Amino acid sequence: MYYKMQLADKVRVPPHRLGEELSRVILDVLQEQLEGSIDKEIGIFIAITKVQKIGEGEIVPGDGAVYYDVDFEAVVLRLVLQEVIEGLVVETTSFGAFVSLGPIDAMLHVSQISDEYINYDEKNSRLICQDSKRFIGVNEIVRVRVVTLSLNEREPRDSKIGLTMRQSGLGTARWLEEDMAKEKEKEKGGERGSR
């Protein structure tokens, strides 16, 4: 889930930027240092949106930079096991699909797509269910559940997030619409039979 958070940190303003507008420099430094990074307590930093308060600066002898205590606002993604989230399929392979959750990609393994056997159509970059002929392709929105979560603070690209679509209420937007239409047909059939 995405959160807007109020955070505090000490920010180093390098000597060559001391003549510039301080709030702009601090925002730039925070964005460069934090956006795309992971903190296991806070989450995955999406954006630093605003510098709210800048304290008095401190000079550290021998450094030349000025350090400021800063309060700022950030948007973060905090994933939780079993959370349902929507993402965009950015790549398909013979072993599954990579789903973008915004700042990070997650893996939807073929075994977690459906109970059916899955074929890979390399030419069209699609994963196709053998019996129902349902498929997943690049640029499709999918609703998935987080089933494994291993975030790496030092190397965010090495983080591993596993997803599933094998439960009801999960799948591509097209699959969900088809399921809803089937449910409505069942309800109509049930109403006719009870008259």
Buried (B, 14 or more C-beta within 10 A) or exposed (E): EEEEBEBEBEBEBEEEBEEEEBBEBBBBBBBEBBBBEBBEEBBBBBBBBBBEEBEEBEEEEEEEBBBBBBBBBBBBBBBEEEEEBEBBBEEBEEEBBBBEBEBBBBBBBBEBBBEEEBBBEEEEBBBBBEEEEBBBBBEBEBBBBBBBBEBEEEEBEEBEBBBBBBEEEBBBEBBBEBBEEEEEEEEEEEEEEEE
